[in-house]
Amino acid sequence: MGTGFAWILLSLLALMLLAASASDLRTRTIPNSLVAAIALLAPAFWWATGLPFWPDAALQAGVALLVFALFAAAFAIGAMGGGDVKLIGALALWLPWQAVLMLLVIMSLAGGALTAAMLIRQRLARSKAPIEVPYGVAIAFGGLWLIAQRFLYHFG
């Protein structure tokens, strides 16, 4: 997988995803500074792993832009929060397109489970308040799952 610097960057990404998740749980917001750090560290990760600028890094950036645009459309119709859109776009910068597809599947499954748990909680509390799903938790879960796979496969 490359240098020790790449492992440090992946570990930093994991910590930033945990921080985004915690913030989303607590306040239903994900700090822009945290998302910016995730996005801005991606090129350093590309360099540390020896990812060629053309076509690989350019493809990752293009896929991330596409993911951001698709989720921005979801934001426009009120289906997703702005911080979630920015987080998924920034995280996609770190991943090859195949891993982005896996991220979307894992994130969707985790988001569905999280939504179901929140619905059950709301019903048990007999609340009529609208549910605000901290979808950043599902996005972080998907990212952490992929990071864990990278670590585990490295030793396997």
PLY file of the C-alpha trace (Angstrom):
ply
format ascii 1.0
element vertex 156
property float x
property float y
property float z
element edge 155
property int vertex1
property int vertex2
end_header
0.00 0.00 0.00
2.91 2.35 0.12
4.67 4.33 2.74
4.20 4.78 6.44
2.98 8.27 5.55
0.03 6.71 3.70
-0.86 4.71 6.82
-0.68 7.86 8.92
-3.01 9.64 6.50
-5.48 6.74 6.56
-5.41 6.76 10.35
-6.01 10.50 10.32
-8.93 9.99 7.93
-10.40 7.42 10.33
-10.12 9.88 13.23
-11.72 12.65 11.18
-14.60 10.34 10.21
-15.13 9.50 13.89
-15.14 13.22 14.71
-17.65 13.93 11.92
-19.87 11.14 13.19
-19.71 12.38 16.78
-20.50 15.93 15.71
-23.43 14.81 13.59
-24.81 12.75 16.47
-24.44 15.63 18.93
-25.49 18.64 16.87
-26.78 17.27 13.53
-24.02 19.25 11.82
-20.64 18.34 10.38
-18.06 21.15 10.60
-16.97 22.56 7.25
-13.38 22.73 8.52
-13.40 18.97 9.13
-14.80 18.22 5.67
-12.26 20.60 4.11
-9.42 18.81 5.92
-10.65 15.45 4.60
-10.80 16.80 1.05
-7.47 18.64 1.20
-5.58 15.61 2.55
-6.72 13.35 -0.30
-4.03 14.57 -2.76
-1.37 13.89 -0.11
-2.74 10.35 0.14
-2.62 9.98 -3.64
1.01 11.07 -3.60
1.90 8.82 -0.65
0.41 5.77 -2.38
2.05 6.57 -5.72
-1.25 7.10 -7.51
-0.52 8.47 -10.99
-2.10 11.85 -11.64
-3.33 10.72 -15.04
-5.64 8.97 -15.31
-6.05 7.56 -11.77
-6.11 10.66 -9.55
-8.09 12.57 -12.18
-10.62 9.72 -12.29
-10.96 9.71 -8.48
-11.54 13.47 -8.51
-14.11 13.11 -11.29
-15.97 10.33 -9.48
-15.96 12.41 -6.27
-17.40 15.37 -8.19
-20.11 13.13 -9.66
-20.96 11.73 -6.21
-21.10 15.25 -4.80
-23.40 16.38 -7.63
-25.76 13.41 -7.16
-26.02 13.99 -3.43
-26.36 17.76 -3.95
-29.49 16.91 -5.94
-30.71 14.89 -2.94
-30.01 17.95 -0.77
-31.97 20.16 -3.19
-35.09 18.05 -2.72
-34.63 17.94 1.06
-33.55 14.30 1.25
-30.09 14.93 2.71
-28.24 17.51 4.78
-25.56 19.77 3.35
-22.83 18.50 5.67
-23.60 14.93 4.62
-23.28 15.89 0.94
-19.93 17.55 1.52
-18.66 14.64 3.63
-19.51 11.98 1.04
-17.89 14.07 -1.70
-14.72 14.59 0.33
-14.52 10.91 1.32
-14.96 9.84 -2.31
-11.71 11.66 -3.15
-9.82 9.02 -1.17
-11.29 6.03 -3.00
-11.04 4.41 -6.41
-14.39 4.24 -8.20
-14.97 0.58 -7.28
-14.56 1.41 -3.59
-16.91 4.39 -3.98
-19.58 1.97 -5.19
-18.95 -0.23 -2.15
-19.07 2.85 0.09
-22.46 3.81 -1.31
-23.85 0.32 -0.64
-22.45 0.11 2.91
-23.52 3.67 3.66
-27.05 3.00 2.39
-27.42 -0.15 4.46
-26.07 1.59 7.56
-28.30 4.60 6.90
-31.34 2.36 6.57
-30.54 0.61 9.84
-29.95 3.95 11.56
-33.23 5.33 10.23
-35.12 2.22 11.37
-33.59 2.49 14.85
-34.57 6.15 15.07
-38.13 5.36 13.94
-38.43 2.67 16.58
-37.08 5.06 19.21
-39.55 7.72 18.12
-42.49 5.30 18.25
-41.50 4.05 21.70
-41.28 7.65 22.92
-44.61 8.39 21.20
-43.09 11.50 19.70
-44.62 13.33 16.74
-41.49 15.36 16.05
-39.89 14.89 12.64
-36.89 12.58 12.61
-33.51 14.07 11.78
-31.25 11.19 10.81
-27.56 11.91 11.48
-26.57 10.43 8.11
-22.96 11.45 8.69
-22.82 8.45 11.01
-23.70 6.12 8.12
-21.20 7.81 5.81
-18.46 7.54 8.46
-19.38 3.90 9.07
-18.95 3.14 5.37
-15.61 4.94 5.25
-14.37 3.23 8.40
-15.46 -0.15 7.03
-13.35 0.41 3.90
-10.37 1.66 5.91
-10.59 -1.41 8.16
-10.64 -3.66 5.09
-7.51 -1.97 3.80
-5.74 -2.62 7.11
-7.00 -6.19 7.42
-6.19 -7.18 3.84
-2.73 -5.68 4.25
-1.96 -8.21 6.98
-3.89 -11.11 5.42
0 1
1 2
2 3
3 4
4 5
5 6
6 7
7 8
8 9
9 10
10 11
11 12
12 13
13 14
14 15
15 16
16 17
17 18
18 19
19 20
20 21
21 22
22 23
23 24
24 25
25 26
26 27
27 28
28 29
29 30
30 31
31 32
32 33
33 34
34 35
35 36
36 37
37 38
38 39
39 40
40 41
41 42
42 43
43 44
44 45
45 46
46 47
47 48
48 49
49 50
50 51
51 52
52 53
53 54
54 55
55 56
56 57
57 58
58 59
59 60
60 61
61 62
62 63
63 64
64 65
65 66
66 67
67 68
68 69
69 70
70 71
71 72
72 73
73 74
74 75
75 76
76 77
77 78
78 79
79 80
80 81
81 82
82 83
83 84
84 85
85 86
86 87
87 88
88 89
89 90
90 91
91 92
92 93
93 94
94 95
95 96
96 97
97 98
98 99
99 100
100 101
101 102
102 103
103 104
104 105
105 106
106 107
107 108
108 109
109 110
110 111
111 112
112 113
113 114
114 115
115 116
116 117
117 118
118 119
119 120
120 121
121 122
122 123
123 124
124 125
125 126
126 127
127 128
128 129
129 130
130 131
131 132
132 133
133 134
134 135
135 136
136 137
137 138
138 139
139 140
140 141
141 142
142 143
143 144
144 145
145 146
146 147
147 148
148 149
149 150
150 151
151 152
152 153
153 154
154 155
